[in-house]
Amino acid sequence: MPMTQTALETQLREAFPDADIHIEDLAGDGDHYRARIVSGAFNGLPRVRRHQLVYAALKGKVGGELHALALETLTPDQAG
């Protein structure tokens, strides 16, 4: 069963409560999303580590309930 946009956003907000999160359903099928996450939790971390934090927050759902997730992870300073 695909992951809903609401469920995806809820899990990300639990993991990154300070974040500005924007999610877009790319294909309209509940399987392919783009997420833009702006969080102080990313300060000082390289992009790969930021993405690892997001994947950990989704608790193994990427590749299962969530087929594809394009990520943009920014610090507040980077977001402007």
Secondary structure, 3 states (H helix, E strand, C coil): CCCCHHHHHHHHHHHCCCCEEEEEECCCCCCEEEEEEECHHHCCCCHHHHHHHHHHHCCCCECCCECEEEEEEECHHHHC
